[in-house]
Amino acid sequence: MTAQPKGRAWPPAGLVYGVDPSRFQDSDGDGIGDLPGITKRLDHVAALGADWLWLLPIYPSLRRDNGYDVDDHESVDPRFGTLDDFQQLVEGCHERGIRVMLDLVLHHTSERHPWFQAARRDRTSREGAYYIWADEPIDAPGDEPVFPGEESGVWSFDDEAGGWYHHQFYGFQPDLNVANDDVFEEIVRIATLWLERGVDGFRIDAAMPAMRAKPTEGTGADAARFYDRLRGRLTEVRDDVVLVAEADVPPAELAVLADHRRVDAILDFSLNNSLFLALARESAEPLHETLDGLDRTVQASARLNFVRNVDELDLEQLSEDERQEVFRVFAGGRAGFLYGRGLRRGWAPMMGDARRFRMSLSLLFALPGAPLIMYGQELGIGDDLSVEGRDACRPVMQWSAAGGGGFTKAADAPLILPAQRSGPYDFGHVNARSQATDDSSNLVLTRRLAQVRSRLGLATQPMRRHTLPHSPSVIALSAPGLLTLHNLAATPAEVFEAYGAKPLLTERWDGHRLGPFGFAWLRR
């Protein structure tokens, strides 16, 4: 195991930086990103102020679901490199004071996984009990596919097994039965293996859906007991191991994860949903309402906030009327819709106005909790709605104006989207090299926000919210010695509370007035 970074593991002083290994940097010219490529670019990650590098799945996989269709939890996809390459990446991160977070996919495997191959040969075997089988599909209320329109149901027939297996996601991703003690022990064994390889923590994919009972007996796990046990076992291996749970559920349902430090942080979708509703309405009220609920269930230091992840913008926690409000402002036409509940557009193009993008970037760093930035969002990279499904908002990283955007030297790189070669968000217009020396760029703004957040110690400071009846479009947040103001509207707003405050970082601010999509970080 490599030497660990010093200091507090969680919450991060700066930010968490998420990387899709296939789309960040190609080091060997095959058109696919890899682990040595990430290692090569660690100085960029460190300069952003990242305390954590979250690696999206690196496991062997056909990548039909961007790597979440795991073929083997214990190895590295050969396209990404070797275990030695992984070790060098971990060492490079630790040398820079960056901890490494790996995806722990415990909800399902791929149908190619050795466990499922053994299970289909004998449903009565030890591995057979890892999965959820039935002689006939069981129609249970609410048991519906996660991806409507792409999957017609949650049961698929396996000829070799002579039975039906359950899958909430795709048909090539059979669900694991985490209520099975042997499955739990496998999860502990896998996590322990990666901790011994130097990993510092895990993002637990689909943390709550994995616990839900399926239509067959004995397939639901008690979330409190499961995560208590997992925390206890992994702490025996590393007493500072960090667990982050992806949980797309309302604030009231998050308490089971947050209580007793079952997990260190929750990747929170409720705040993300209310943020887009607030932006659509140009009103801070939806944010205040959701933050009220979060404050009652999850302390701020245990929240990991994001504006856009790398999949669709899932607005499942909004009502249908509220979703329609967001769609009217941000959909950009029917091509932007996905699954009837979300949008597949990228953060910057969805904002429409560069000022609104920069304001929302600033707000992410000001909100109670830790900020998550996915690769390229610090630049304001685009999307490509000519690409099917969720990959429309997964462009490769744009390092320079070169033909492959500095991502690759390959003449034909399958992951480069057409829109990255031409248009307002192409390599020539949006890239890290040009933005690094431009004080007005999104990259420089991201670095400054992380520096201010870290310097002021916001990760551990108590934060208060303020309602401004005369300026309902402004979200006002304060910590000791600091006031942040963000105008969600395309019209100016008066902010009398800021008289006498000294500016630290501002845009469209003149002392008591915020311009359209203006923001201010002020010393009090």
ZAMARGU-4260 file (C-alpha; in steps of 0.2 Angstrom, whole numbers, plus 5000, padded with zeros to 4 digits):
<rodrens>
0) 5000/5000/5000 | 5006/5017/4996 | 5009/5031/5008 | 4992/5040/5012 | 4989/5059/5010
5) 4990/5068/5027 | 4976/5077/5034 | 4957/5075/5035 | 4950/5062/5023 | 4932/5070/5023
10) 4925/5082/5020 | 4937/5088/5007 | 4944/5106/5008 | 4942/5109/4990 | 4933/5098/4978
15) 4930/5080/4972 | 4935/5077/4953 | 4926/5063/4943 | 4935/5055/4928 | 4928/5043/4916
20) 4944/5033/4912 | 4939/5030/4894 | 4937/5048/4890 | 4950/5058/4899 | 4967/5055/4891
25) 4973/5042/4878 | 4991/5038/4881 | 4994/5025/4868 | 4986/5031/4853 | 4972/5019/4852
30) 4958/5032/4854 | 4953/5026/4871 | 4957/5035/4887 | 4967/5025/4900 | 4975/5025/4917
35) 4993/5031/4911 | 4984/5045/4903 | 4975/5050/4919 | 4992/5049/4928 | 5000/5061/4915
40) 4986/5074/4919 | 4987/5073/4937 | 4995/5091/4938 | 4979/5098/4930 | 4968/5089/4944
45) 4979/5095/4958 | 4979/5113/4951 | 4960/5113/4952 | 4961/5110/4970 | 4955/5092/4970
50) 4956/5082/4986 | 4948/5067/4979 | 4949/5059/4962 | 4934/5048/4959 | 4937/5035/4945
55) 4922/5029/4936 | 4922/5010/4933 | 4939/5004/4928 | 4934/4985/4928 | 4934/4973/4913
60) 4918/4976/4904 | 4910/4978/4887 | 4905/4995/4892 | 4887/4994/4886 | 4883/5004/4902
65) 4899/5014/4903 | 4908/5001/4913 | 4894/4998/4926 | 4891/4981/4917 | 4906/4973/4927
70) 4913/4957/4920 | 4926/4956/4934 | 4927/4966/4950 | 4945/4962/4954 | 4954/4968/4938
75) 4957/4982/4927 | 4950/4983/4909 | 4965/4979/4898 | 4960/4994/4887 | 4964/5005/4902
80) 4980/4997/4907 | 4987/4985/4920 | 4987/4984/4939 | 5004/4991/4939 | 4997/5006/4929
85) 4984/5008/4942 | 4997/5007/4956 | 5007/5021/4947 | 4991/5032/4946 | 4987/5029/4965
90) 5005/5034/4969 | 5004/5049/4958 | 4988/5055/4967 | 4995/5052/4984 | 5011/5062/4980
95) 5000/5077/4976 | 4989/5075/4992 | 4974/5068/4982 | 4965/5053/4988 | 4957/5040/4976
100) 4939/5035/4976 | 4933/5019/4966 | 4916/5015/4961 | 4909/5000/4971 | 4896/4992/4960
105) 4886/4980/4971 | 4868/4981/4963 | 4872/4970/4949 | 4885/4962/4938 | 4886/4959/4919
110) 4879/4942/4913 | 4898/4938/4908 | 4904/4939/4926 | 4911/4922/4933 | 4897/4922/4946
115) 4883/4923/4934 | 4891/4910/4923 | 4892/4898/4937 | 4874/4903/4943 | 4867/4899/4926
120) 4875/4882/4925 | 4867/4878/4942 | 4854/4889/4950 | 4855/4879/4966 | 4874/4882/4968
125) 4882/4895/4980 | 4883/4907/4965 | 4866/4903/4960 | 4859/4911/4976 | 4869/4927/4972
130) 4856/4932/4959 | 4837/4933/4959 | 4828/4919/4949 | 4810/4914/4945 | 4802/4900/4935
135) 4790/4913/4928 | 4791/4932/4928 | 4783/4939/4943 | 4772/4955/4940 | 4774/4966/4956
140) 4767/4983/4958 | 4781/4996/4955 | 4794/4984/4949 | 4798/4993/4933 | 4814/4995/4923
145) 4825/5010/4927 | 4827/5014/4908 | 4809/5014/4901 | 4809/5013/4882 | 4826/5004/4882
150) 4820/4989/4892 | 4802/4982/4892 | 4803/4973/4908 | 4813/4968/4923 | 4814/4949/4919
155) 4825/4940/4906 | 4825/4921/4902 | 4841/4912/4902 | 4842/4897/4891 | 4856/4888/4900
160) 4848/4891/4918 | 4831/4887/4912 | 4824/4901/4922 | 4821/4920/4923 | 4833/4932/4931
165) 4828/4949/4938 | 4837/4965/4932 | 4831/4983/4937 | 4843/4990/4924 | 4848/4982/4908
170) 4845/4964/4903 | 4864/4961/4903 | 4865/4967/4921 | 4857/4953/4932 | 4853/4960/4950
175) 4863/4954/4964 | 4854/4948/4980 | 4864/4958/4993 | 4853/4951/5007 | 4863/4935/5004
180) 4877/4933/5017 | 4889/4926/5004 | 4886/4941/4992 | 4890/4952/5007 | 4906/4943/5010
185) 4911/4945/4992 | 4908/4963/4992 | 4919/4965/5008 | 4932/4954/5000 | 4932/4965/4984
190) 4933/4981/4993 | 4947/4975/5005 | 4957/4970/4989 | 4956/4988/4982 | 4960/4996/4999
195) 4975/4985/5000 | 4980/4992/4982 | 4979/5009/4989 | 4961/5015/4986 | 4955/5027/5000
200) 4937/5026/4998 | 4922/5020/4987 | 4907/5028/4979 | 4893/5015/4981 | 4883/5014/4965
205) 4864/5013/4967 | 4866/5012/4986 | 4847/5012/4990 | 4840/5002/4975 | 4852/4988/4979
210) 4843/4986/4996 | 4825/4986/4990 | 4816/4969/4990 | 4813/4961/4973 | 4797/4951/4970
215) 4805/4935/4977 | 4807/4930/4995 | 4822/4935/5005 | 4829/4948/4992 | 4828/4964/5002
220) 4842/4970/5013 | 4839/4981/5028 | 4849/4996/5023 | 4854/5002/5041 | 4861/4984/5045
225) 4869/4982/5028 | 4879/4998/5029 | 4883/4996/5047 | 4891/4980/5044 | 4900/4986/5028
230) 4907/5001/5038 | 4912/4990/5052 | 4921/4977/5041 | 4930/4990/5030 | 4936/5001/5045
235) 4945/4985/5051 | 4955/4987/5035 | 4957/5006/5034 | 4951/5016/5049 | 4949/5031/5038
240) 4940/5023/5023 | 4927/5035/5015 | 4911/5028/5009 | 4900/5039/4998 | 4882/5033/4993
245) 4874/5037/4977 | 4856/5040/4983 | 4842/5047/4972 | 4829/5047/4985 | 4820/5062/4994
250) 4829/5070/5010 | 4818/5061/5022 | 4824/5044/5016 | 4843/5049/5017 | 4843/5048/5036
255) 4846/5029/5036 | 4862/5032/5027 | 4868/5047/5036 | 4864/5041/5054 | 4878/5034/5064
260) 4891/5038/5050 | 4885/5023/5040 | 4892/5032/5025 | 4903/5048/5026 | 4893/5057/5012
265) 4878/5056/5001 | 4879/5060/4983 | 4863/5070/4983 | 4850/5071/4969 | 4837/5081/4979
270) 4847/5097/4979 | 4852/5094/4961 | 4833/5093/4956 | 4828/5108/4966 | 4842/5118/4959
275) 4836/5116/4941 | 4818/5120/4947 | 4825/5136/4955 | 4835/5141/4939 | 4819/5138/4929
280) 4808/5149/4940 | 4822/5161/4944 | 4818/5160/4962 | 4828/5154/4977 | 4813/5146/4985
285) 4815/5128/4979 | 4832/5128/4985 | 4827/5134/5002 | 4813/5121/5003 | 4825/5106/4999
290) 4839/5113/5010 | 4827/5114/5025 | 4823/5095/5022 | 4842/5091/5020 | 4846/5100/5036
295) 4835/5089/5046 | 4842/5073/5040 | 4860/5075/5033 | 4873/5087/5040 | 4881/5098/5027
300) 4898/5090/5029 | 4890/5073/5023 | 4883/5080/5007 | 4892/5079/4990 | 4883/5091/4978
305) 4883/5092/4959 | 4875/5102/4945 | 4877/5089/4932 | 4884/5071/4933 | 4889/5062/4917
310) 4872/5053/4914 | 4855/5061/4910 | 4849/5075/4921 | 4837/5064/4931 | 4822/5075/4938
315) 4813/5060/4946 | 4811/5069/4962 | 4801/5083/4955 | 4782/5082/4952 | 4777/5081/4934
320) 4772/5099/4933 | 4788/5104/4940 | 4798/5094/4928 | 4788/5102/4914 | 4794/5119/4920
325) 4812/5113/4919 | 4809/5106/4902 | 4802/5122/4895 | 4818/5131/4900 | 4832/5119/4898
330) 4826/5105/4886 | 4831/5114/4870 | 4819/5103/4859 | 4813/5085/4860 | 4830/5078/4856
335) 4836/5083/4873 | 4823/5072/4882 | 4827/5055/4890 | 4816/5042/4899 | 4802/5054/4901
340) 4810/5060/4917 | 4826/5069/4912 | 4837/5078/4900 | 4853/5072/4891 | 4861/5089/4889
345) 4877/5095/4895 | 4879/5108/4909 | 4886/5123/4899 | 4875/5121/4884 | 4859/5118/4894
350) 4862/5135/4904 | 4861/5144/4887 | 4869/5159/4894 | 4887/5159/4898 | 4884/5170/4913
355) 4871/5158/4920 | 4884/5144/4918 | 4897/5153/4928 | 4885/5158/4941 | 4879/5140/4944
360) 4897/5135/4945 | 4900/5147/4958 | 4884/5142/4967 | 4890/5124/4968 | 4905/5129/4978
365) 4895/5140/4990 | 4881/5128/4994 | 4882/5118/5011 | 4892/5102/5007 | 4907/5097/4996
370) 4907/5101/4977 | 4908/5088/4964 | 4915/5093/4947 | 4915/5080/4933 | 4930/5080/4920
375) 4928/5094/4907 | 4915/5104/4917 | 4928/5116/4923 | 4930/5121/4905 | 4912/5121/4901
380) 4912/5108/4888 | 4897/5104/4877 | 4886/5089/4872 | 4880/5081/4855 | 4862/5077/4853
385) 4865/5068/4837 | 4872/5054/4848 | 4860/5042/4855 | 4856/5040/4873 | 4866/5046/4888
390) 4882/5047/4879 | 4876/5063/4871 | 4883/5072/4887 | 4899/5062/4888 | 4911/5070/4877
395) 4930/5067/4879 | 4941/5079/4888 | 4946/5094/4878 | 4965/5098/4882 | 4970/5108/4866
400) 4964/5114/4849 | 4973/5100/4841 | 4964/5088/4829 | 4960/5075/4843 | 4958/5089/4856
405) 4974/5084/4865 | 4964/5069/4870 | 4972/5057/4858 | 4984/5056/4843 | 4973/5043/4834
410) 4966/5047/4817 | 4950/5038/4822 | 4944/5040/4840 | 4927/5032/4842 | 4923/5042/4858
415) 4925/5059/4851 | 4908/5067/4847 | 4905/5076/4831 | 4901/5092/4840 | 4918/5092/4847
420) 4926/5094/4830 | 4915/5109/4825 | 4903/5121/4833 | 4903/5133/4848 | 4910/5120/4860
425) 4923/5112/4849 | 4941/5109/4853 | 4946/5126/4845 | 4934/5136/4856 | 4934/5126/4872
430) 4950/5118/4879 | 4961/5118/4894 | 4977/5125/4886 | 4969/5141/4881 | 4959/5143/4897
435) 4974/5140/4908 | 4981/5157/4904 | 4965/5167/4902 | 4959/5175/4918 | 4941/5176/4912
440) 4940/5158/4908 | 4929/5145/4916 | 4945/5135/4921 | 4952/5149/4930 | 4936/5153/4939
445) 4935/5135/4945 | 4952/5136/4952 | 4948/5152/4961 | 4932/5145/4968 | 4941/5130/4975
450) 4955/5141/4982 | 4943/5153/4991 | 4933/5138/4998 | 4949/5129/5004 | 4957/5145/5011
455) 4941/5150/5021 | 4939/5132/5028 | 4921/5131/5022 | 4921/5112/5023 | 4920/5113/5042
460) 4912/5130/5044 | 4893/5131/5050 | 4883/5139/5036 | 4867/5149/5037 | 4854/5153/5024
465) 4845/5170/5022 | 4829/5173/5014 | 4828/5190/5005 | 4810/5195/5002 | 4814/5210/4992
470) 4825/5199/4980 | 4817/5182/4979 | 4829/5177/4965 | 4845/5178/4976 | 4851/5164/4986
475) 4861/5171/5001 | 4872/5160/5012 | 4884/5165/5026 | 4898/5157/5036 | 4909/5166/5049
480) 4916/5181/5040 | 4909/5177/5023 | 4893/5181/5013 | 4889/5173/4996 | 4876/5180/4985
485) 4870/5172/4968 | 4856/5179/4957 | 4847/5166/4948 | 4838/5178/4937 | 4841/5186/4920
490) 4836/5203/4928 | 4846/5213/4941 | 4843/5211/4960 | 4845/5223/4975 | 4855/5216/4989
495) 4855/5229/5003 | 4862/5216/5016 | 4879/5217/5007 | 4883/5235/5011 | 4901/5237/5019
500) 4906/5220/5013 | 4923/5218/5004 | 4923/5208/4988 | 4933/5192/4987 | 4927/5186/4970
505) 4913/5194/4961 | 4905/5195/4944 | 4891/5208/4939 | 4892/5216/4956 | 4892/5234/4960
510) 4891/5235/4979 | 4873/5232/4983 | 4866/5226/4966 | 4869/5210/4957 | 4867/5210/4938
515) 4859/5197/4928 | 4866/5180/4934 | 4878/5189/4945 | 4887/5182/4960 | 4898/5189/4974
520) 4909/5181/4988 | 4911/5194/5001 | 4921/5197/5017 | 4910/5203/5031
</rodrens>
